[in-house]
């Protein structure tokens, strides 16, 4: 439904509105679905990868979230009962609307992991061959702490990585502890480890 301040403005903008109406409806539908999910679930909607990539695939090579999920075969793990979406995925003709909506919602949580991976790719030239990494998340808060279940994706994206430690620092961190994550069967079989440290304090201290 659209409203204009006057008939004159309506007449001037009606043609433009027609070209944007479908996209605007999709955005409204997504906002409603996201709100429903967030209200009913303690954690953000996430689509974790199922297994390790055979070779390292630079995140900079992906043109869209739909391309990322399909290339990495992560889309196989999309819960079929959900309906959340992504306009780019709809337009490419490879995914139906419900599947595309899943991708769009999952990208909200996945963007943190992909941002970390892209930063590592930019700063560590030999990332593809690294066997161990220590990452510090400074000023961590609820956004970062709510998606720790996706940290294993960093191992899955880097096939040679066997030891990964991620430290969360900040007054918004809710505890002080060091925990070993429970990994998938493939990672355990290959002797991989993921350790997360939580420090409820300022980093400079």
C-alpha angles and dihedrals in degrees: 000000000000132000130198130196092231143359089254093058090043092055093048097047103033095094092049091047090056091060093050100036097091093050092047091051090051091051091050091049091050093049090052093048093046090051090051092050095046091048093052101038134057093213132050119260107272137180106200120197115258101217144355123288114248091226133016112269113197110233089221089071095065116096097193144001091258090054090048095051094045096045092049091043089233091130090078087074096058111125104243095214096065126086114198125133162222124198094208092056091049092052095051090065095225100100133044121239096261091051092046091052089054090055093050093050093045091052089067090068097029093057092076093057092043091049090054091047092048091049090051091049090052097047103032112056093189096048092125091061100037115122097190136029138177116202125188119202104201119202092015117182140160095307092059097035095051093063103045087121087074094058091093087067087074088061091046092052094050107051094188094051111105104159123045127170122184121190123199115203129182146089087264092063108107100214148015111238148113116231136180112223122231106243134199120273093257093054092047091049090053093050097248125159134200117189125182124198122198121200120180097204144076114289095232090059 
